[in-house]
Amino acid sequence: FFWRCFPDGKELYDKVTGKVICHGDRSLLKDGHKSFPSGHTSWSFAGLGFLALYLSGKIKAFNQRGHVAKLCIVFLPLLFASLIGISRVDDYWHHWQDV
């Protein structure tokens, strides 16, 4: 990120606020932000993945009397988490490798 924001390697500071001023090319900066890992996808897989495990334990999806309907209920949160990840790639906010 440093080389995208400061292509010449020198930091510029605002004289009033003292904050760093990024003087890199806007399109390169936007493209650099796209390569960051997706927080939406990470949180959705963490939360909905836990929900899938919780539901599988509560409805006993993997016992001897397991039914397809139970498995559909368990995999539904994982499907929603996958759709969130796909939406992050589809709207060009992230590269597919980072999702």
Summary of the structure (lengths in Angstrom):
residues: 99
radius of gyration: 21.4
end to end distance: 18.6
largest distance: 70.8
contacts: 234
relative contact order: 0.15
helix: 60%
strand: 4%
